[in-house]
C-alpha cells in the first residue's frame, strides 16, 4: 500500500505486508507499528504529512495503540527535511505522545530514505515505487 499525500491516518490492510511512504521532498511520514506477535506487527498505521510532521495529527495516529515496549513510531523525513533543525522539530512534535500515556513506546528516526517501505517485521528500506 502506498500512503496518500495528505490522506490522514491510513491503516495497512491485513492482506498487505508493506506500507510505502511514497516520494517525499518537504514531507515527513510517520508510521506506527503495534500489536506485535512473534516478531510480526499485526497493525501498521501511516500518515504522509505534506510539509512536515506538524501536519500529522498524532492523536489520530495513536488511537487505540497500546503503550507497549514493542510499539514503534517511525519518523521518515523527505529530502528537504534532512537538516539538524528539521530533525529536532519533527522529533519534538512526535515525542509529545510520550507525555500523553505512551511512555513505553520507542521512536525511531530514519534518515536518507526518501521513499520508504516498512514491512510487518519493522524493517525499513528504500522503495523504488513510482506513481
C-alpha positions as CSV (number, residue, x, y, z in Angstrom):
1,X,0.0,0.0,0.0
2,X,1.3,3.5,-0.9
3,X,0.2,6.3,1.5
4,X,-1.8,9.1,0.0
5,X,-0.2,12.5,0.4
6,X,-2.3,14.5,2.9
7,X,-4.6,11.5,3.2
8,X,-4.6,11.4,7.0
9,X,-4.1,8.3,9.1
10,X,-4.2,5.1,6.9
11,X,-4.1,1.5,8.2
12,X,-2.3,-1.2,6.2
13,X,-4.9,-3.8,5.1
14,X,-4.5,-7.2,6.7
15,X,-3.7,-8.8,3.3
16,X,-0.8,-6.4,2.6
17,X,2.7,-6.8,4.1
18,X,4.3,-3.4,3.2
19,X,3.5,0.2,3.8
20,X,5.2,2.6,1.4
21,X,5.5,6.3,2.2
22,X,5.6,7.5,-1.4
23,X,8.2,10.0,-2.7
24,X,8.9,12.8,-0.2
25,X,10.5,16.2,-0.7
26,X,9.5,18.6,2.1
27,X,7.1,15.9,3.5
28,X,7.5,13.7,6.6
29,X,5.9,10.3,7.0
30,X,5.1,8.8,10.4
31,X,4.5,5.1,10.6
32,X,3.2,3.4,13.8
33,X,3.7,-0.4,14.3
34,X,1.7,-2.0,17.0
35,X,0.3,-5.3,18.3
36,X,3.4,-7.3,17.8
37,X,3.1,-11.1,17.9
38,X,6.1,-13.3,17.5
39,X,8.1,-10.5,15.8
40,X,5.3,-9.6,13.3
41,X,3.2,-6.4,13.6
42,X,-0.5,-7.0,13.1
43,X,-1.1,-3.3,12.8
44,X,0.7,-0.6,10.8
45,X,-0.7,2.9,10.5
46,X,0.9,5.7,8.5
47,X,0.5,9.3,7.5
48,X,2.3,11.1,4.7
49,X,2.5,14.6,6.1
50,X,2.6,17.3,3.5
51,X,5.2,20.0,4.6
52,X,6.5,18.2,7.7
53,X,5.5,16.4,10.8
54,X,3.3,19.2,12.2
55,X,0.7,18.4,9.5
56,X,0.3,15.0,11.2
57,X,-2.3,14.6,13.9
58,X,-0.5,12.4,16.4
59,X,-3.7,11.9,18.4
60,X,-5.3,10.2,15.4
61,X,-2.1,8.2,14.7
62,X,-2.1,6.8,18.3
63,X,-5.8,6.0,18.5
64,X,-6.1,2.5,20.1
65,X,-2.4,2.0,20.0
66,X,-1.1,0.1,23.1
67,X,1.5,1.6,25.3
68,X,3.9,-1.3,25.0
69,X,7.7,-1.5,24.5
70,X,7.2,-3.4,21.2
71,X,5.2,-0.4,19.8
72,X,7.3,1.6,17.4
73,X,6.8,5.1,15.9
74,X,9.0,5.7,12.8
75,X,9.7,9.2,11.6
76,X,10.8,9.2,7.9
77,X,11.7,12.7,6.6
78,X,11.9,13.7,3.0
79,X,14.9,15.2,1.1
80,X,14.2,18.8,2.3
81,X,13.7,17.7,5.9
82,X,17.3,16.3,6.5
83,X,18.8,19.3,8.4
84,X,19.5,19.0,12.1
85,X,16.9,21.8,12.8
86,X,14.2,19.9,10.8
87,X,15.1,16.7,12.7
88,X,14.7,18.4,16.1
89,X,11.4,20.0,15.1
90,X,10.0,16.7,13.7
91,X,11.1,14.7,16.8
92,X,9.7,17.4,19.1
93,X,6.3,17.1,17.5
94,X,6.2,13.3,17.6
95,X,7.7,12.9,21.1
96,X,4.7,14.8,22.6
97,X,2.8,11.5,22.6
98,X,5.2,10.2,25.4
99,X,3.6,12.8,27.7
100,X,0.1,11.5,26.9
101,X,0.3,7.9,28.0
102,X,2.8,6.5,25.6
103,X,6.0,6.5,27.7
104,X,6.9,2.8,26.8
105,X,6.9,3.1,23.0
106,X,10.1,3.6,21.0
107,X,10.6,6.3,18.4
108,X,13.0,5.7,15.5
109,X,14.2,8.5,13.2
110,X,15.0,7.1,9.7
111,X,17.4,9.3,7.7
112,X,18.2,9.3,3.9
113,X,15.3,7.2,2.8
114,X,13.1,9.5,0.7
115,X,10.5,6.8,-0.3
116,X,10.4,4.2,2.4
117,X,8.9,0.8,2.6
118,X,8.1,-0.6,6.1
119,X,7.3,-4.3,6.4
120,X,5.4,-6.2,9.2
121,X,8.7,-7.0,10.9
122,X,9.5,-3.3,11.3
123,X,12.3,-3.3,8.7
124,X,12.6,-0.1,6.7
125,X,14.1,0.0,3.3
126,X,14.2,2.3,0.3
127,X,11.4,1.8,-2.2
128,X,11.5,2.4,-5.9
129,X,7.7,2.7,-6.3
130,X,6.8,5.2,-8.9
131,X,3.3,6.7,-9.1
